[in-house]
Amino acid sequence: MRVLGINAIYHDPAAALVVDGSIVAAAEEERFSRRKHGKRPLPFSAWEQPELAARWCLATGGVAPEDLDAVTYSFDPQLHRSPKELGLSDPWDHLRHLYAERAGDFIAAALPGLDQERLRYVPHHVAHAASAALAAPFAGDCAALVLDGRGEQHSHLAARYRGGRVQPLHSQSLPHSLGLLYEDATDHLGFLRSSDEYKVMALASYGEPRHLDYLRSLVHATDDGGFVTAGVDWNTLAKRRLPDEPWTAEHADLAASLQAVLEETLLGLARWLYEQTGSRKLALAGGVALNCVANTRLFAETPFDEVWVQPAAGDAGTALGGALTAAGAAGELLQAMTTPALGRGFTDTEIEAALRTARVPFERPADVADAVAEELAGDGIVAWFQGRSEYGPRALGHRSLLAHPGRMQNLTRLNDVKGREQFRPVAPMVLVERAHELFSRGPIPSPYMLFVHDVDPAWRDRIPAVVHVDGTARIQTVDRAEEPLVARMLDGFARRTGLPVVVNTSLNTAGRPMVDDIKDALECFGSTPVDLLAIGPYAVRRSAMGAPG
């Protein structure tokens, strides 16, 4: 069975292709269009169709539109309710409803030959839940927890999966929403709503939860598996920050208080879900599941032995979840998601041809991984472009910026390269067999940067660039069998420095999507003070190109 999944209704438009129960391809439209989160000027900012991503997925799988057995859309207009009914304010919501109802027309126009009768609407939170529960490496059944801003009329789903089928246990009705609560605070703190929530999480580590008691009175889990989020007046906690204003201690304290109440509420929801299911396995999805600090508390402080988070936990992941839902309902034997590297990749021949066309001086070292290790040991910054691009917001060793973790100034250097705030942390990449020496509390393996770990005190001064202000790090563990090239680079760096860790952050600059194709890589490298571009087996050196400009 061939199923194409589409997400296009809120943000992060994406497409995913599942063939005979296996995930063949998945990608966000932003990687092709270069519009971050798929946003255009209002009123159509959130409703970009993933035309380019969908065509690429089909081409990758060798599937023509007319050969598709189903196309899923991760929003069901029949379940949708008006903002007035939901207690929300959204002047464009009627257009969203109309847009969803006409999804078949839009998709058919983008994919000529597609039979619109094959369109299947999948409820938004069911698509989220399936993206985790049906893709997780769990053997057997599991509990699933979804939290985000909103779906058709809910902001949350607690469910049990048995035999690949969802059994909903509770859905929290709007307007109560932990995702919208976090979005409101993000906006109040001067960041971009529905985009920069991770900045609030990072800022929280610089503050104290002075307002936790106040927030607890308004935001908390309830006895029935749901929660309330009511009447928070952010102005009483901190003055609204304009985007170009510096943040202050009161802004950090607001962020810390918000993060604390979010974590407490999630713990309450997860414990209730465990009581209902008895499952020791928990699958997480929805935008709130990208909060790696909260994820670690769920792992450490609930009865669940295994917690698996969909790497594309935001709305992009619903494209995959919708496709898996349809495939599972048809009786397909679904295969676990073994890698997030589901996007575009390029052959050595294609890369070399592109470098020659761009008239870029390049070399082919005997081992590009060892050449990169040498550059990093000498304190160079490396743009690393290898294999297929990642599905989801994390750079996981395919589209990354790398640096030496032993020099604190490299945090500043990387944030300057990317043009972003200096309070933002960067992450350590470490071989899985060495991770226990340096990191604790969070789960190991942790291959997708979706949990934080405590850094052992003996290592904090040795790898200061990757240690956040609170003594934690959002690690990525590397399995030799799955990422042999990255493993060789880490081995080479460790031989030269004695450090089994390399700094890893996404290969992009502020406000731009992650680099995806060869042209993107060359443009990013050419405009930033990066010392070496490792692209496929080739190395492009700054010293051979001159200064960036």
Secondary structure, DSSP 8 states (H G I E B T S, - for coil): -EEEEEE-SSS--EEEEEETTEEEEEEETHHHH--GGG--STTSTT----HHHHHHHHHHHT--GGG-SEEEES--GGG---HHHHT---TTHHHHHHHHHTHHHHHHHHSTT--GGGEEE--HHHHHHHHHHTTS--SS-EEEEEE-S--SSEEEEEEEEETTEEEEEEEEETT--HHHHHHHHHHHTTS-TTT-HHHHHHHHTTS--TTHHHHHHHEEE-TTS-EEE----GGGTS----TTS---HHHHHHHHHHHHHHHHHHHHHHHHHHHHH--SEEEEESGGGG-HHHHHHHHHHSS-SEEEE-TT-STTHHHHHHHHHHHHHTT--------S--S----HHHHHHHHHHTT---B--S-HHHHHHHHHHTT--EEEE-SS--SSS---SSEEEEE-TT-THHHHHHHHHHT--TT---EEEEETTTHHHHEESS-SS-TTS-S-EEE-HHHHTTSGGG--TTSEE--EEE-TTT-HHHHHHHHHHHHHHS--EEEEEES--TTS----SHHHHHHHHHHS--SEEEETTEEEEHHHH-S--
